[in-house]
Amino acid sequence: MATELFYPTQLPQPSAKFSVKKNQGVLSTKFASGRLRQRNAYDDLRRMAKITIEMDQRQFDLFQGWWSYWLANGASNFNMNLFLDADGYLPYEITPLDGKYTSQSYSVTYWRVSFNALVLNQNYMSGEVVELFLYWGDTFGEMLTADDPLDEFVNITLPAYIGE
């Protein structure tokens, strides 16, 4: 990760209820006749996310100070654990968008803080792993119970090809 700034461990993890939006990764060209042509212009592994964190008043005070002083009012990237993939909370580098957050009091001393961010790094399955799943079975269970050719490919052929 490119930044040394981290979301404070004293603050709660983001709630599991946040939205993720994948931006378009293709360029389109419309010709005078025929169908619309699309091509993959680049591998965009970033995702937009609306992150929501629920916290008490003391934690909210800490969050405001951290956002103002450490993040320069949301101008800096930072690392945060997010629940974006099947492996649970993993660290991601994120960029706050617009340098702002919204906060709402939902009880006497509890706050719900939300901000939009661009998640810079991703933990997608590689193309090779996706191909294995598509070729060897319809479900994860079928993939994991595949017989000897898959085992040989994953444990012997691939490591030899990669150079491990």
C-alpha positions as CSV (number, residue, x, y, z in Angstrom):
1,M,0.0,0.0,0.0
2,A,1.3,3.4,-1.0
3,T,0.2,5.3,2.1
4,E,1.3,5.1,5.7
5,L,-2.0,6.5,7.1
6,F,-4.3,4.1,8.7
7,Y,-7.9,4.3,10.0
8,P,-7.7,4.4,13.8
9,T,-8.0,1.0,15.5
10,Q,-9.9,2.8,18.3
11,L,-12.8,3.4,16.0
12,P,-15.4,0.8,15.0
13,Q,-15.2,-1.1,11.7
14,P,-17.4,0.1,8.9
15,S,-20.8,-1.5,9.0
16,A,-21.4,-4.4,6.6
17,K,-24.1,-2.4,4.9
18,F,-22.4,-0.2,2.4
19,S,-22.8,0.1,-1.3
20,V,-20.2,-0.6,-4.0
21,K,-20.3,0.8,-7.6
22,K,-18.1,-0.5,-10.4
23,N,-17.5,2.2,-13.0
24,Q,-17.4,1.4,-16.7
25,G,-14.1,-0.1,-17.9
26,V,-14.8,0.0,-21.6
27,L,-14.7,2.6,-24.3
28,S,-17.6,2.7,-26.9
29,T,-17.5,3.9,-30.5
30,K,-20.6,4.4,-32.5
31,F,-20.2,4.1,-36.3
32,A,-22.5,5.4,-39.0
33,S,-23.8,1.9,-39.5
34,G,-23.7,-1.4,-37.7
35,R,-23.6,-2.1,-34.0
36,L,-21.9,-0.2,-31.2
37,R,-18.3,-1.3,-30.9
38,Q,-16.9,-1.7,-27.3
39,R,-13.3,-2.4,-26.2
40,N,-11.6,-2.9,-22.9
41,A,-9.5,0.3,-22.6
42,Y,-7.8,-0.6,-19.4
43,D,-8.0,-2.9,-16.4
44,D,-9.8,-0.7,-13.8
45,L,-9.6,-2.5,-10.5
46,R,-11.0,0.4,-8.5
47,R,-14.5,0.5,-7.0
48,M,-16.6,3.4,-5.6
49,A,-17.9,2.7,-2.2
50,K,-20.2,4.5,0.2
51,I,-18.8,3.7,3.7
52,T,-20.9,4.0,6.8
53,I,-19.6,3.8,10.3
54,E,-21.7,3.8,13.5
55,M,-20.1,5.2,16.6
56,D,-20.7,6.8,19.9
57,Q,-20.0,10.4,20.8
58,R,-16.4,10.0,22.0
59,Q,-15.5,7.9,18.9
60,F,-17.2,10.6,16.7
61,D,-15.0,13.3,18.4
62,L,-11.9,11.2,17.6
63,F,-13.1,10.6,14.0
64,Q,-13.6,14.3,13.4
65,G,-10.1,15.1,14.8
66,W,-8.5,12.3,12.8
67,W,-10.3,13.4,9.6
68,S,-9.3,17.1,10.1
69,Y,-5.7,16.8,11.2
70,W,-4.4,13.4,9.9
71,L,-6.3,13.3,6.6
72,A,-6.0,17.1,6.0
73,N,-9.8,17.3,5.8
74,G,-10.2,14.3,3.6
75,A,-7.5,15.2,1.2
76,S,-5.2,12.2,1.9
77,N,-5.5,8.5,1.1
78,F,-5.6,6.0,4.0
79,N,-5.8,2.3,4.6
80,M,-8.9,0.8,6.1
81,N,-10.3,-2.7,6.6
82,L,-13.4,-3.2,4.5
83,F,-15.7,-6.2,4.0
84,L,-15.6,-6.3,0.2
85,D,-14.7,-9.9,-0.5
86,A,-15.5,-13.4,0.7
87,D,-12.5,-13.5,3.0
88,G,-13.9,-10.9,5.5
89,Y,-12.4,-7.6,6.5
90,L,-9.2,-7.0,4.5
91,P,-7.0,-3.8,4.3
92,Y,-7.7,-1.5,1.3
93,E,-6.2,1.8,0.3
94,I,-9.0,4.3,-0.2
95,T,-9.3,7.9,-1.3
96,P,-12.1,10.0,0.2
97,L,-14.1,11.7,-2.6
98,D,-14.9,15.4,-2.3
99,G,-13.1,15.6,1.0
100,K,-16.3,15.5,3.0
101,Y,-18.4,13.2,5.1
102,T,-22.0,13.3,6.5
103,S,-23.0,12.6,10.0
104,Q,-26.4,11.9,11.5
105,S,-27.3,11.5,15.1
106,Y,-29.6,8.4,15.4
107,S,-29.8,8.3,19.1
108,V,-28.9,10.6,22.0
109,T,-25.1,9.9,21.8
110,Y,-24.7,7.7,18.7
111,W,-23.7,8.8,15.3
112,R,-23.8,7.4,11.8
113,V,-21.0,8.8,9.6
114,S,-20.9,8.2,5.8
115,F,-18.5,9.2,3.1
116,N,-17.9,8.3,-0.5
117,A,-14.5,6.8,-1.3
118,L,-12.6,5.3,-4.2
119,V,-11.2,1.8,-3.2
120,L,-7.9,1.8,-5.0
121,N,-6.7,-1.8,-4.7
122,Q,-8.7,-4.9,-5.1
123,N,-8.5,-8.6,-4.1
124,Y,-10.2,-10.0,-7.2
125,M,-9.6,-13.6,-8.2
126,S,-7.1,-13.8,-11.0
127,G,-8.2,-14.7,-14.5
128,E,-6.6,-18.1,-14.2
129,V,-8.5,-18.9,-11.0
130,V,-11.8,-17.8,-12.6
131,E,-11.0,-20.0,-15.6
132,L,-10.4,-23.0,-13.3
133,F,-13.7,-22.4,-11.6
134,L,-15.6,-22.0,-14.9
135,Y,-13.9,-25.1,-16.4
136,W,-14.0,-27.5,-13.5
137,G,-17.4,-27.0,-11.9
138,D,-20.5,-24.9,-11.5
139,T,-20.1,-24.5,-7.7
140,F,-17.3,-24.0,-5.2
141,G,-18.1,-27.5,-3.9
142,E,-17.6,-29.1,-7.3
143,M,-14.4,-27.2,-7.8
144,L,-13.0,-28.3,-4.5
145,T,-13.9,-31.9,-5.1
146,A,-12.5,-32.1,-8.7
147,D,-10.3,-35.1,-9.3
148,D,-6.6,-35.7,-10.0
149,P,-6.1,-33.6,-13.2
150,L,-7.1,-30.4,-11.5
151,D,-5.0,-31.3,-8.5
152,E,-2.0,-31.9,-10.7
153,F,-2.6,-28.7,-12.6
154,V,-2.9,-26.5,-9.5
155,N,-0.1,-28.1,-7.4
156,I,2.4,-29.2,-10.1
157,T,1.9,-27.5,-13.4
158,L,1.1,-24.0,-12.2
159,P,3.9,-23.7,-9.6
160,A,6.4,-24.9,-12.3
161,Y,5.0,-22.4,-14.8
162,I,5.1,-19.5,-12.3
163,G,8.6,-20.5,-11.1
164,E,7.9,-21.3,-7.5
